[in-house]
């Protein structure tokens, strides 16, 4: 494969890194028909909101104000009440309908080198690649991870988002790049709200210097897109179809790096996952027990905080923390409540207690109550390193 020199982050990040921490929650990209998992939304927090959120739990108790499109020097009044991560990981907008399904990624083998089919019908081999990431922990406990993706020869920042079933790019940036629209317009369905969306063809993009095959991804209005961190423009979400193509994603929160095609150490605890796919979209789904209730949760690195559907949180009488507020998704907001998420188990692993969120979402409704929430980066990052093994259908916790 053709390789380009990967972008290197400076060791001293601009304050706007904290500002632009994309507090996301997963969303699956739907074409015509049903998605692999119920679609949802992403959330971006305003730079001044992040800077002023010290001591807050991260929920806005006042009417939310749309964040400024630029991060640096933003003076948006949203600072009065910062919002928290969106309910479902990433903004991979659920685009409905679409007459042209995204190219599907073939399941890679266990050799550490993945493969993906491209729109021309050929097969592309990938070798493992390690690249730096930006990691930000907000005052509300949310953890966000971003990395550089090169599109048409220009570097952009994308959220590392396993909860985005396919990648997504801001519609304005897609227009600037002249990306071709595929199929009719649809909508991006978030947490009780939706926004116009469509799909675009991406023919020239790479990550870590590794050229990726042409793909059809979502395009919608992404809050804060156009803002800059260390001079690089925030543009969208790097979704699960990329990680699946490489076979795995090894995300080192402590070391601020990630390896596509990386392997985990067998001595660390792990739990099985179901790799749900549909029309090129991919989700990692874990069977869980929460306060004795069985269900499923999406493994979502793009969700800065772990989340439980409001109906399940009420049923289980999960402890509320503070006053109700709102979360901001792709381009709209919805009511939310900080909660204590404990007694959560998957496989043989009892996961650590975190302060997460509950909100009414499409997850439960569109999965007939099966999917009850998201396992976010706030929880995953407590292990220092996590490996999402798409080829082996498991998640390993620890380095």
FENMO-V704601 format. One record per residue. N is the residue number from 1. PHI is phi in radians with two decimals (999 if undefined). PSI is psi in whole degrees, 0 to 359 (none if undefined). OMEGA is omega in whole degrees, 0 to 359 (none if undefined). Layout:
((N,PHI,PSI,OMEGA) (N,PHI,PSI,OMEGA))
//
This chain:
((1,999,146,176) (2,-1.19,134,180) (3,-2.15,139,176) (4,-1.99,161,181) (5,-1.18,124,181) (6,-1.24,151,178) (7,-1.29,139,178) (8,-1.88,131,177) (9,-1.38,149,173) (10,-1.29,153,182) (11,-1.27,335,179) (12,-1.82,101,183) (13,-1.33,147,175) (14,-1.10,154,179) (15,-1.07,339,181) (16,-1.28,348,172) (17,-1.03,312,179) (18,-1.06,319,182) (19,-1.04,315,188) (20,-1.56,10,180) (21,-0.88,114,185) (22,-1.41,104,183) (23,-1.49,98,191) (24,-1.94,162,170) (25,-2.52,151,196) (26,-1.17,156,176) (27,-2.71,137,181) (28,-1.68,152,181) (29,-1.65,115,181) (30,-1.78,141,169) (31,-1.83,199,178) (32,-1.14,137,185) (33,1.74,186,184) (34,-1.53,142,178) (35,-1.38,167,179) (36,-1.07,320,179) (37,-2.41,155,183) (38,-0.97,136,180) (39,-1.25,157,176) (40,-2.68,211,193) (41,-2.39,175,175) (42,-2.18,167,182) (43,-2.45,142,180) (44,-2.19,135,181) (45,-1.78,142,181) (46,-1.18,148,184) (47,-1.08,314,181) (48,-1.23,331,177) (49,-1.10,316,180) (50,-1.12,321,183) (51,-1.19,331,185) (52,-1.74,8,188) (53,-1.59,8,181) (54,-0.97,130,178) (55,1.48,351,180) (56,-1.60,162,178) (57,-1.55,357,174) (58,1.70,2,178) (59,-1.80,138,176) (60,-1.51,121,179) (61,-1.65,357,176) (62,-1.87,173,179) (63,-1.06,123,184) (64,-1.17,145,177) (65,-1.97,134,181) (66,-1.02,134,181) (67,-1.18,156,176) (68,-1.15,147,180) (69,-1.25,339,177) (70,-1.83,140,182) (71,-1.49,310,185) (72,-1.11,124,176) (73,1.26,12,181) (74,-1.11,139,179) (75,-2.16,30,182) (76,-0.99,140,179) (77,-1.21,358,176) (78,-1.09,344,180) (79,-1.03,336,180) (80,-1.13,336,181) (81,-2.72,85,183) (82,-1.07,146,179) (83,-1.74,168,183) (84,-1.87,182,184) (85,-1.04,150,179) (86,-1.21,164,187) (87,-1.27,311,182) (88,-1.92,144,193) (89,-1.03,137,170) (90,1.14,167,182) (91,-1.74,15,180) (92,-0.86,93,190) (93,-1.09,143,174) (94,-1.36,102,186) (95,-1.64,115,183) (96,-2.32,128,354) (97,-1.62,179,172) (98,-2.59,130,182) (99,-1.47,349,182) (100,-2.15,103,180) (101,-1.13,150,180) (102,-1.17,150,176) (103,-1.01,137,182) (104,-1.59,147,178) (105,-1.65,132,178) (106,-1.34,148,180) (107,-1.18,120,183) (108,-1.20,160,176) (109,-1.39,185,183) (110,-1.64,12,185) (111,-1.40,352,183) (112,1.63,352,176) (113,-1.98,117,184) (114,-1.56,173,175) (115,-2.51,153,178) (116,-2.50,141,177) (117,-1.42,143,177) (118,-1.84,173,187) (119,-1.16,344,179) (120,-1.50,357,178) (121,1.60,0,180) (122,-1.51,181,180) (123,-2.17,137,182) (124,-2.06,131,179) (125,-1.69,142,179) (126,-2.07,143,172) (127,-1.88,154,181) (128,-0.96,140,180) (129,-2.44,134,179) (130,-1.93,135,180) (131,-2.52,156,182) (132,-1.29,155,175) (133,-2.30,159,171) (134,-1.73,131,178) (135,-2.12,127,179) (136,-2.24,132,175) (137,-1.90,121,182) (138,-1.44,167,179) (139,-1.14,338,180) (140,-1.51,0,178) (141,1.70,357,179) (142,-1.25,145,179) (143,-2.15,125,182) (144,-2.13,143,182) (145,-2.27,131,179) (146,-2.26,152,176) (147,-2.50,171,182) (148,-1.63,132,173) (149,-2.13,131,179) (150,-1.63,123,180) (151,-2.14,121,182) (152,0.93,39,176) (153,1.44,1,183) (154,-2.05,134,180) (155,-1.33,139,175) (156,-2.37,156,175) (157,-1.63,131,176) (158,-2.19,146,175) (159,-1.29,137,176) (160,-1.39,104,197) (161,-2.34,91,178) (162,-1.21,343,179) (163,-1.43,347,174) (164,-1.45,113,186) (165,-1.16,335,168) (166,-2.44,162,181) (167,-1.20,161,182) (168,-2.48,147,178) (169,-2.31,147,178) (170,-1.05,136,185) (171,-1.11,325,179) (172,-1.17,319,178) (173,-1.19,323,176) (174,-1.04,319,178) (175,-1.14,317,180) (176,-1.06,324,181) (177,-1.45,353,180) (178,1.23,32,180) (179,-1.23,139,184) (180,-1.38,130,177) (181,-1.28,138,180) (182,-2.05,121,177) (183,1.35,179,182) (184,-1.33,163,176) (185,-1.16,157,178) (186,-2.47,216,178) (187,-2.51,151,176) (188,-1.72,114,184) (189,-1.62,124,180) (190,-1.96,213,183) (191,-1.48,83,180) (192,1.38,10,178) (193,-2.60,166,181) (194,-2.53,164,181) (195,-2.52,154,178) (196,-1.01,144,182) (197,-2.71,164,175) (198,-2.72,179,179) (199,-2.02,147,182) (200,-2.30,154,178) (201,-1.62,130,180) (202,-2.01,109,186) (203,-1.74,340,187) (204,-2.36,93,179) (205,-2.65,158,182) (206,-2.67,161,177) (207,-2.43,132,182) (208,1.05,25,182) (209,1.49,357,180) (210,-1.69,118,180) (211,-1.18,135,179) (212,-1.78,151,180) (213,-1.24,159,177) (214,-0.94,147,184) (215,-2.56,163,171) (216,-1.98,118,186) (217,-2.15,171,179) (218,-1.38,151,174) (219,-2.37,125,179) (220,-2.71,171,178) (221,-1.23,119,179) (222,-1.90,119,181) (223,-0.98,140,180) (224,1.27,357,175) (225,-1.04,139,184) (226,1.78,338,174) (227,-1.22,159,185) (228,-2.11,143,173) (229,-2.24,121,185) (230,0.91,34,177) (231,1.43,2,181) (232,-1.85,134,184) (233,-1.36,133,174) (234,-1.31,129,188) (235,-2.24,334,184) (236,2.99,213,187) (237,-2.25,133,175) (238,-1.63,111,192) (239,-1.64,182,190) (240,-1.19,338,180) (241,-1.12,333,178) (242,-1.27,313,182) (243,-1.14,322,179) (244,-1.15,323,179) (245,-1.09,326,178) (246,-1.45,348,181) (247,1.71,329,181) (248,-2.87,163,172) (249,-2.24,117,174) (250,-1.83,110,186) (251,-1.88,114,182) (252,-1.76,93,180) (253,-1.11,318,183) (254,-1.19,319,182) (255,-1.56,358,179) (256,0.95,53,176) (257,-2.69,162,175) (258,-2.42,151,178) (259,-2.15,122,174) (260,-1.50,121,186) (261,1.54,13,181) (262,-1.36,157,181) (263,-1.95,158,180) (264,-1.85,161,176) (265,-1.47,130,186) (266,-1.11,338,185) (267,-1.30,348,182) (268,-1.56,154,181) (269,-1.15,150,179) (270,-2.57,166,175) (271,-2.46,149,182) (272,-1.32,153,176) (273,-2.36,158,173) (274,-1.74,127,178) (275,-1.59,99,183) (276,-1.57,127,182) (277,-2.28,152,177) (278,-2.86,119,177) (279,0.89,42,178) (280,1.53,349,178) (281,-1.49,147,184) (282,-2.40,138,173) (283,-2.39,146,172) (284,-1.76,121,186) (285,-2.08,124,180) (286,-1.84,135,171) (287,-1.36,129,186) (288,-2.30,164,168) (289,-2.20,122,180) (290,-2.11,113,183) (291,0.90,39,177) (292,1.50,352,179) (293,-1.60,129,178) (294,-1.50,150,179) (295,-3.12,198,178) (296,-2.32,149,175) (297,-2.35,145,177) (298,-1.42,139,175) (299,-1.50,111,197) (300,-2.31,91,178) (301,-1.14,339,180) (302,-1.43,346,176) (303,-1.52,114,185) (304,-1.19,338,178) (305,-2.34,147,177) (306,-1.20,141,187) (307,-2.36,148,176) (308,-2.21,136,178) (309,-1.02,141,186) (310,-1.01,322,181) (311,-1.11,317,179) (312,-1.20,321,179) (313,-1.09,321,178) (314,-1.20,315,180) (315,-1.01,321,184) (316,-1.61,359,180) (317,0.94,44,178) (318,-1.12,140,185) (319,-1.15,126,177) (320,-1.45,146,180) (321,-2.17,118,179) (322,1.28,191,182) (323,-1.52,156,175) (324,-1.10,155,178) (325,-2.59,221,180) (326,-2.56,156,172) (327,-2.08,149,180) (328,-1.79,125,177) (329,-1.73,209,189) (330,-0.92,305,180) (331,-2.54,26,179) (332,-2.69,175,181) (333,-2.31,162,182) (334,-2.59,151,181) (335,-1.04,149,180) (336,-2.68,166,181) (337,-2.50,132,173) (338,-1.23,138,181) (339,-2.44,161,174) (340,-1.59,121,179) (341,-1.89,106,181) (342,-2.36,178,180) (343,0.91,43,179) (344,-1.85,123,184) (345,-2.30,141,174) (346,-2.41,132,187) (347,1.03,229,178) (348,-1.70,7,186) (349,-1.80,126,170) (350,-1.61,118,186) (351,-1.43,154,182) (352,-1.19,154,177) (353,-1.28,135,177) (354,-2.39,159,170) (355,-1.57,106,182) (356,-1.92,206,180) (357,-2.34,156,169) (358,-2.18,143,178) (359,-2.78,154,177) (360,-1.26,126,183) (361,-2.40,176,178) (362,-1.47,350,185) (363,-1.00,306,182) (364,-1.14,315,184) (365,-1.10,316,186) (366,-1.44,354,175) (367,-2.03,17,181) (368,0.95,40,176) (369,1.41,0,183) (370,-1.24,313,181) (371,-1.54,120,186) (372,-1.92,0,178) (373,2.86,200,186) (374,-2.30,140,170) (375,-1.66,109,189) (376,-1.71,180,184) (377,-1.22,339,176) (378,-1.07,319,179) (379,-1.38,312,182) (380,-1.05,323,184) (381,-1.20,343,179) (382,-1.15,342,178) (383,-1.55,356,180) (384,1.43,307,180) (385,-2.37,138,172) (386,-2.30,147,177) (387,-2.14,118,176) (388,-1.65,107,186) (389,-1.74,97,181) (390,-1.24,324,181) (391,-1.23,320,182) (392,-1.65,357,177) (393,0.98,53,176) (394,-2.72,163,175) (395,-2.12,127,179) (396,-1.82,133,184) (397,-1.86,112,182) (398,2.02,163,186) (399,-1.35,none,none))
//
